[in-house]
Amino acid sequence: MITTVLMIEKPMVPTDVELVTTLHGEESLSFVVLMQPRGEQDRLLRALDDVALGELGDAVRESDVPEGQDALRPAHHALEVSLSALRATGADAVGRVVDEHPIDVLTSVVRETEADEVVVLTAPHYVEELFHRDWASRARHKVGVPVLKLFAHAE
């Protein structure tokens, strides 16, 4: 069985589920899903990413989306939706919302579960990627297993 720690920031759509569950062919899969809610400190970076992608309307609406403590309820819902979708494919899936120190939590989960890999499923974050501050870049230096970064699909 292949154990994957999967970091997400929004509910997985069917295309995302298919992508992560077919990475290893017919192997049986076990997922530990870590869901990080939107943090207030990331608002400027998200707005810059929206501008870089030419999505000016999204940049203007950044303040309309729940952040910080207000984002915990939607994060728990997104986690449950994603876990249900993974389980529907026959994979084992457990998870939790991580609202502080996601890379530290990721590192400890990889060790505790003896995970084979980490998959970071995220929207493009060009500013963070430029400075290697995105989850995948930071995780590669800490977790001790391969880290694959995939871009999440829109609904």
DOKEKE-307507 format. One line per 2 residues: number of its first residue (from 1); for each residue x, y, z of C-alpha. Coordinates in Angstrom, 1 decimal. Example, Ala and Ser with C-alpha at 12.3 -4.5 7.8 and 13.67 -1.06 7.14 Angstrom:
<rs>
1> 12.3 -4.5 7.8; 13.7 -1.1 7.1
</rs>
This chain:
<rs>
1> 0.0 0.0 0.0; 1.2 3.5 -0.9
3> 0.7 6.1 1.8; 0.4 9.7 0.5
5> 0.2 12.8 2.6; -2.0 15.1 0.6
7> -2.0 18.9 1.3; -5.0 20.8 0.0
9> -6.5 24.2 0.3; -9.9 23.7 -1.2
11> -12.4 20.9 -1.7; -11.1 18.4 -4.3
13> -13.1 18.2 -7.5; -13.5 14.9 -9.4
15> -10.6 15.7 -11.7; -8.3 16.2 -8.7
17> -9.5 12.9 -7.1; -8.9 11.0 -10.3
19> -5.5 12.6 -10.7; -4.2 11.7 -7.3
21> -5.8 8.2 -7.2; -4.3 7.1 -10.5
23> -0.7 8.3 -10.0; 0.4 4.7 -9.0
25> -1.7 2.6 -11.3; -3.5 -0.2 -9.6
27> -1.7 0.0 -6.2; -3.8 0.2 -3.1
29> -3.7 3.7 -1.7; -3.9 5.4 1.7
31> -4.3 9.2 2.0; -3.7 11.4 5.0
33> -5.2 14.7 3.9; -4.1 18.0 5.5
35> -6.4 20.9 4.8; -5.2 24.4 5.4
37> -7.8 27.1 5.7; -7.1 30.5 4.2
39> -4.9 32.7 6.4; -5.3 36.4 6.8
41> -1.6 36.9 6.3; -1.8 35.6 2.8
43> -4.3 38.1 1.4; -1.7 40.4 -0.3
45> 0.0 37.4 -1.9; -3.3 36.0 -3.2
47> -4.2 39.3 -4.7; -0.8 39.6 -6.4
49> -1.3 36.1 -7.8; -4.7 37.0 -9.1
51> -3.2 40.1 -10.9; -0.4 37.9 -12.3
53> -3.0 35.5 -13.7; -5.0 38.4 -15.2
55> -7.9 37.8 -12.8; -8.3 41.4 -11.7
57> -11.9 40.7 -10.5; -10.7 38.0 -8.2
59> -8.0 40.3 -6.8; -10.7 42.9 -5.9
61> -12.9 40.3 -4.2; -10.2 38.8 -2.0
63> -11.7 40.5 1.1; -15.0 38.8 0.4
65> -13.7 35.2 1.2; -13.6 34.0 4.8
67> -10.1 34.0 6.4; -8.5 33.1 9.7
69> -11.0 31.8 12.3; -13.9 32.5 9.9
71> -12.3 30.0 7.4; -12.3 27.0 9.8
73> -15.9 25.9 9.1; -15.5 26.0 5.3
75> -12.2 24.2 5.7; -13.8 21.4 7.7
77> -16.5 21.0 5.1; -13.9 21.0 2.3
79> -12.0 18.3 4.1; -15.0 16.1 4.5
81> -16.0 16.5 0.9; -12.5 15.5 -0.2
83> -12.2 12.5 2.2; -15.6 11.2 0.9
85> -14.5 11.6 -2.7; -11.2 9.7 -2.0
87> -13.0 6.9 -0.1; -15.5 6.6 -3.0
89> -12.6 5.4 -5.2; -11.7 2.6 -2.7
91> -8.8 4.4 -1.1; -8.3 4.7 2.6
93> -8.5 8.4 3.6; -8.2 10.3 6.9
95> -7.4 13.9 7.5; -7.5 17.0 9.5
97> -7.6 20.8 9.3; -4.2 22.4 9.9
99> -4.6 26.0 10.9; -1.1 26.6 12.3
101> 2.4 25.6 11.2; 1.4 23.4 8.2
103> 4.9 22.4 7.3; 5.7 21.3 10.8
105> 2.5 19.3 10.9; 3.3 17.8 7.5
107> 6.7 16.7 8.6; 5.4 15.0 11.7
109> 2.6 13.3 9.8; 5.0 12.0 7.3
111> 7.1 10.5 10.1; 4.2 9.1 12.1
113> 2.6 7.4 9.1; 5.8 6.4 7.4
115> 4.4 8.0 4.2; 5.9 7.2 0.9
117> 5.3 10.7 -0.6; 3.7 14.1 -0.3
119> 1.4 15.5 -2.9; 0.7 19.2 -2.7
121> -2.5 20.0 -4.6; -2.8 23.8 -4.8
123> -3.8 26.7 -7.0; -0.9 28.5 -8.6
125> 0.8 30.9 -6.2; 3.3 32.6 -8.5
127> 4.7 35.1 -5.9; 5.3 32.4 -3.3
129> 6.8 30.1 -5.9; 9.1 32.8 -7.2
131> 10.6 33.1 -3.7; 10.3 29.4 -2.9
133> 7.9 30.0 0.0; 5.1 27.8 -1.4
135> 4.2 24.5 0.5; 6.0 22.2 -2.0
137> 9.3 24.2 -2.0; 9.4 24.4 1.8
139> 8.3 20.7 2.3; 11.1 19.4 0.0
141> 13.7 20.6 2.5; 12.0 19.0 5.5
143> 10.0 15.8 4.9; 12.5 13.3 3.6
145> 10.2 11.8 1.0; 9.4 12.8 -2.6
147> 7.2 15.9 -2.9; 5.0 16.3 -6.0
149> 3.2 19.6 -6.7; 0.0 19.5 -8.7
151> -2.3 22.3 -9.6; -5.8 21.9 -8.4
153> -8.6 22.1 -10.9; -11.5 24.6 -10.8
155> -15.0 23.4 -10.1
</rs>
